[in-house]
Amino acid sequence: MAPPPGPYSGSSTLALVARVSAFSFGLVYGSVKLKYLKAKAKSQKKAEEKAKAKANH
């Protein structure tokens, strides 16, 4: 026998909304984190190049 539909069972609208919002939050969070990490890596590379340039002079 199937359990009665609760707020997070697959058939209710609330569950669908919760799932979609969680999924979209994950996508947004992932892309923001990726951009941040790329920017951080770029700035670190620039800093290392500056340090090398200073060491050579």
Secondary structure, DSSP 8 states (H G I E B T S, - for coil): ------TTSTTSHHHHHHHHHHHHHHHHHHHHHHHHHHHHHHHHHHHHHHHHHHHH-
